[in-house]
Structures are given as C-alpha cells and as structure tokens.
C-alpha cells in the first residue's frame, strides 16, 4: 500500500485503513484491513466519498469515519459507518 494521509482504526484483531491518497493521485475512498498476525492486506468495499485527512473512531463496536477533505479540497462533514 502506498497511500498517504489516511485514517486508521483497530477493532478486535483487525487493523483498518481508510481513505488517503496514492502519491500525487486524487483522494481515494479505499478501505483495507489486516489481521495482526498475517501481515497481509485485504481490500474491502470502498467508502461512499473520497477522503483525505479524515478521522476514524471505534464506538459501540462500529467504526465511524468522518471529516476530511474531498477531491476539490473542500471540508467534508459527513460520517460513514
């Protein structure tokens, strides 16, 4: 993975990566996870919006991804679960 400025969260024995940007490409809506023990990454369904500089938090066993910047460098106020 070569993404930059993504958000991270951990849930149970998985580590998740949300959004970001790959080198000089546009902002993305990627979601990846890995099991701590395997050191291999799996791609999950993408988020609905491309996000860079977003935040992720675990609350009531759900991961929330919020804020960040869209591809036009405008702030996002939406939340994805």
N, C-alpha and C positions, 0 to 999 in steps of 0.2 A: 504494500500500500504506500502510495506516495502523496497522500492527501495532506494538506496543511490547514491549520486553524479550524480543526474540528472540535466537537464536544465529546466527552467521554462519560460513561456511567458503568457501574458494576451491579449485577443482580445475580444472586445465588453464586453459581460457579462460572458465570459468563461475564465477559468484559465487552462492552458495546462502544462503537464509534459512530457518531452521527455527523453528516454534512461535511463541510470543508471545501477545499479547492485543490485541484491537482496542478502543481506548478503554476503556469500562467493561464491555465484554462479557467472557464467560468465556474461559478459556485455550483455545488452539486447537492443532491438530496440522498446521497448514499447512506446505507445503514449496514454495518458489518458487526460480527461478534466472533469471539473466540472462547473456547474453554481454556481455563488457565493452564491445564496440563498439556494440551495438544499443540499449542503454538502454531495453529493453522487458522486462517480466517475464513469465515463463511459470509457470503453476501445475502442480505435479507431484502424484502421488498422496500423500495425507496419511500422516503417521506413525500408528502404531497407538495411541499415547497422546497426549493433550493435554499440552503442556509450556510452562511459562514459566520463565525463569531457567535454561535448560539450557545445555549446553556442546557444541560441535562440534569435531571434530578430524579431520584427514586422516592416515591411516596405511595404508601399502601400497596406495595408490590407491583406498581406500574412505573414505567419510565416516562417522564414528561420532557419534551424538548421544546424550548421556547426562545423567542427573540432572534437576534442575529441580523444579518444583512441579506437582502435579496440580490439577484444578479445586477440590478441597477444601483446598488449601494444605498438602498433605502432601508430604514429600520423596519423589522418585522415585529408585530405584536401578537401574532398567532401562536397557538400551542398545539403540539402533536403528541399523541399518547400511543 
